[in-house]
């Protein structure tokens, strides 16, 4: 790629090679078509997939913000992700290549994956799991997390995947809120050479979850775990029962029927379950992955995300399978046992399209160029970034050291709520390091001030999305009111992203960060409320406030301010104890970077903690408006 100067600021233009191979060369023309005929664009995308029954209407916006897509259609996303390929040569193409942290390898052709999913689905059906039932999946990054998700979707059960790095409280809250009847887990997983005791966490968490009837346990690490008679079953033993063999007819789903819920942190309160559907989500994920990463039959796609987060759902599990692509999945840490583990896998498996998070890039940059330079990364043709703004320095390193100056970087902005990429380039779009470029086909974004007026280009404001899209969240599971209040009430008719951003004079969007109580630690989304409630569950803590402050590698790090109860005095030991306490309850990613003991917390007269003020003071910035601060 060449750097040119016909756009404002630093810009990288696609090379002739990239242009020549591009799937859509005329970005502007397609963008114009989709903008002028939103429903026509999405109908065309949807018609590339299989439907049991076609839609009567592409979009029903009569009950906005409860938008409906492909109204009246019948479909099953798994039928499209697997069965659709059974009648083509892709039946024998590799669907999944998996490498464990210990070096073990497993591969699945589309047929093999299909068969595994049918078996798992038959098993769930035999256990009485029905359409609409919730199933919690709490697993390491192993192939069975994929088959478990697809098995649920195949029979119309709603999966709720909880990230395997979360701990007891986080799991308990999510299982309980979803009223899951079944939990699928594993004995354990490997991360950074250490054993992660997943089953033990499940045992602790579901003590307080009366809805759980059955726990299915995958054997992975081989460690000894407790098997509760009548409740817990080894998956490999169930498979021997032969009830699982044979085909499994997918459940015909209404396009708008729920596919999954996924808990994510938002403004105040407990995490909320974002609900996605079979029809619209399928089309959104399929189409965005197709246009942005242009996966073809020569590609090997590696999305490093964990299936426990939305990136894993959309672009590790569903998207690539819908496209019939070959996905690579690795269980462990990028630096285990050495900082070139990822690059050695790119080399060995010939990864051609690689999608990761800025925090990982920054973390690996720290070890220097010599690690990636020892590896042959020439198979790569396209790179991607997601989860937080990528700082230009990391972008340039990724571009030159990993991408050899030849791989465009697709910086994709989106959210758990959006289901698929919303602001993103495609390979032919000129790139500016740090900007996710422009909205995807058919989309529009605006930057607004407090009163809903557009701010001039170059100025910061609230980023909103103004047109519906098929993969948009339908609601917060069991909480329509909160859905409206949180996303659609600040600016009626516009979707509030919760991000602040700027648009430049070329129409490129520059996301700055969250404007609510969400902290992005290493790209992971955590809520201040969750961290604070873990802290006050410790006997020493009377009150706590958590904020995110800039961190060189993590993007943001958690800083906590605590007021201790009368009998406790601040000490280094207590600080460490509190950090461990949060780690044990929520998960290691939620451990605060720093804890400061205070006598009082700044609050508004109505008693709300002013985190904004704590944040400003910690960074030595001006206080801003403090007229509501109590005396
Ligand atoms: O703040 C934005 C940031 O991540 C948030 C969404 O987090 P989550 O729901 O966990 O989904 C992450 C993966 C899709 C957004 O509100 N974010 C995500 N991608 C980008 C980003 N910020 C800047 N640039 C991005 N490419």
Boltz pocket constraint, residues with backbone or C-beta under 6 A from the ligand:
constraints:
  - pocket:
      binder: B
      contacts: [[A, 264], [A, 309], [A, 310], [A, 311], [A, 385], [A, 386], [A, 387], [A, 388], [A, 389], [A, 390], [A, 411], [A, 412], [A, 413], [A, 414], [A, 415], [A, 416], [A, 417], [A, 423], [A, 436], [A, 497], [A, 498], [A, 499], [A, 511], [A, 513], [A, 514], [A, 520], [A, 523], [A, 524], [A, 525]]
      max_distance: 6.0
